[in-house]
């Protein structure tokens, strides 16, 4: 059983978000794009109705949303987000884009 309540107090998201969080946190973190991992992920998603391209696009959306939340908190509520956290969102977007490109080119 895997539970992650980040942002879930106010957001009810599509299943693709669950898969995106799973993939970004436990599968891809820091791994170079690889066809072997891509094939394994496609097998994982086979019967879910969610494509690997949707997962990578959702990862990019999550990174953008979290960046927007950080900007909002800073500009509207005077709450700062650590630079390392912002870098994590940037890296996630970049990583998801690399993987999306690999998957899209197949």
C-alpha positions as CSV (number, residue, x, y, z in Angstrom):
1,X,0.0,0.0,0.0
2,X,1.4,3.4,-1.1
3,X,-0.1,6.6,0.4
4,X,1.1,10.1,-0.4
5,X,-1.1,12.9,0.8
6,X,0.9,15.8,-0.8
7,X,-1.7,18.2,-2.2
8,X,-4.5,15.6,-1.7
9,X,-6.2,17.6,1.0
10,X,-7.7,19.8,-1.6
11,X,-7.2,18.1,-4.9
12,X,-9.0,15.1,-6.4
13,X,-7.0,14.3,-9.5
14,X,-7.3,11.8,-12.3
15,X,-5.6,8.4,-11.9
16,X,-2.8,9.5,-14.2
17,X,-1.6,11.8,-11.4
18,X,-1.2,8.8,-9.1
19,X,0.9,7.0,-11.6
20,X,2.9,10.1,-12.3
21,X,3.8,10.5,-8.6
22,X,4.6,6.8,-8.4
23,X,6.9,6.9,-11.4
24,X,8.6,10.2,-10.5
25,X,9.3,9.3,-6.9
26,X,10.2,5.6,-7.0
27,X,11.2,4.8,-10.6
28,X,12.9,7.6,-12.5
29,X,14.5,9.8,-9.9
30,X,17.9,10.6,-11.4
31,X,17.9,7.7,-13.9
32,X,19.0,8.4,-17.4
33,X,16.3,7.7,-20.0
34,X,16.4,4.0,-21.0
35,X,14.3,1.9,-23.3
36,X,14.5,-1.0,-20.7
37,X,12.9,1.2,-18.0
38,X,10.4,2.6,-20.6
39,X,9.3,-0.9,-21.6
40,X,8.8,-1.9,-17.9
41,X,6.7,1.2,-17.3
42,X,4.6,0.5,-20.3
43,X,4.0,-3.0,-19.0
44,X,3.1,-1.6,-15.6
45,X,0.5,0.6,-17.2
46,X,-0.9,-2.0,-19.7
47,X,-4.3,-2.5,-18.2
48,X,-4.8,0.9,-16.5
49,X,-6.1,2.9,-19.4
50,X,-3.3,5.4,-18.9
51,X,-0.5,5.7,-21.4
52,X,3.2,6.3,-20.6
53,X,3.0,9.6,-22.6
54,X,0.1,10.8,-20.4
55,X,2.2,10.0,-17.3
56,X,5.2,12.0,-18.5
57,X,2.9,14.9,-19.5
58,X,1.3,14.8,-16.1
59,X,4.7,14.9,-14.5
60,X,5.4,18.1,-16.4
61,X,2.0,19.5,-15.4
62,X,2.7,18.7,-11.7
63,X,6.1,20.4,-11.9
64,X,4.5,23.5,-13.4
65,X,1.6,23.5,-10.9
66,X,4.0,23.3,-8.0
67,X,6.1,26.1,-9.4
68,X,2.9,28.2,-9.8
69,X,1.9,27.4,-6.2
70,X,5.4,28.6,-5.0
71,X,5.1,31.8,-6.9
72,X,1.6,32.4,-5.5
73,X,2.7,31.7,-2.0
74,X,5.6,34.2,-2.4
75,X,3.7,37.0,-4.1
76,X,0.3,36.7,-2.3
77,X,1.1,35.3,1.1
78,X,4.8,36.2,1.7
79,X,5.8,32.6,2.1
80,X,9.2,31.6,0.6
81,X,9.9,28.2,-1.0
82,X,13.5,26.9,-0.5
83,X,15.6,27.1,-3.7
84,X,16.2,23.4,-3.5
85,X,12.5,22.8,-3.8
86,X,12.2,25.0,-6.8
87,X,15.2,23.3,-8.4
88,X,13.5,19.9,-7.8
89,X,10.4,21.1,-9.8
90,X,12.7,22.4,-12.6
91,X,14.6,19.1,-12.6
92,X,11.3,17.1,-12.6
93,X,10.0,19.0,-15.6
94,X,13.3,18.5,-17.5
95,X,13.4,14.8,-16.6
96,X,9.8,14.2,-17.7
97,X,10.5,16.0,-21.0
98,X,13.5,13.8,-21.7
99,X,11.4,10.6,-20.9
100,X,8.5,11.9,-22.9
101,X,10.8,12.5,-25.9
102,X,12.1,8.9,-25.7
103,X,8.6,7.4,-25.4
104,X,7.2,9.6,-28.2
105,X,10.0,8.6,-30.5
106,X,9.2,4.9,-30.4
